[in-house]
Structure formats: structure tokens, C-alpha cells
Amino acid sequence: MPRVSFTPHLQRFLDAPPAEVPATTVREALDAIFTGNPRLRGYIVDEHGRLRPHVSVFVGDRPLVDRLTLADAVTAETEIFVLQALSGGAPAAPGLGACT
């Protein structure tokens, strides 16, 4: 069965342990996860079931192609990684500010 893993950053807010679920697409895999953890759905997909902009999914070592319907195929050996993108950055170090 495909294995779905979530970034530790996301796990700080919700219980999202790795899980193996029966699925042939990323959508089926995530829906299986959401059945047992409905609160997680709102962090990952919007009200239309599309992947939220701040979420990245990798199918094996490749980024998810179909962010709208999540129809990328998976096999029993596939690892699916769900990552929550982080934005922003560290302030500039002293002396490395903007050019004037």
C-alpha cells in the first residue's frame, strides 16, 4: 500500500503520523487519511478538494503534477510526502542590508 508521510511542521498542529493506505491515486490516498483525521483535510485541500497553495506534495521524488484533482497514479510501493511550504525569511545580517 502507498505510504503517506507529513512534514513535522504540520504535525505540530495536528496529529498526522505516517500511514499506509489502499489507493491508486494521490486523491484516494489522501481521502483515506482524511477519513480517519477529518481536521487534516482543511490544512491540505480547499473546499473544492484542490491542493492549497501553501502545500506541496511529492509522489516519490517528483512533485505532484495534478494539483487540481490529485489524480497522479500511485502503486503499492509509492511514498507520498505532504509538505507545508514556509514563507518569509531571516532578517539581513548586520552590514548586509539593502544597497543605498
C-alpha positions, 0 to 999 in steps of 0.5 A: 500500500502507498505510504503517506508521510507529513512534514513535522511542521504540520504535525505540530498542529495536528496529529498526522503520523505516517500511514499506509493506505489502499489507493491508486491515486494521490486523491484516494490516498489522501481521502483515506487519511482524511477519513480517519483525521477529518481536521487534516483535510482543511490544512491540505485541500480547499473546499473544492478538494484542490491542493492549497497553495501553501502545500506541496506534495511529492509522489516519490521524488517528483512533485505532484503534477495534478494539483487540481484533482490529485489524480497522479497514479500511485502503486503499492510501493509509492511514498507520498510526502505532504509538505507545508511550504514556509514563507518569509525569511531571516532578517539581513545580517548586520552590514548586509542590508539593502544597497543605498 
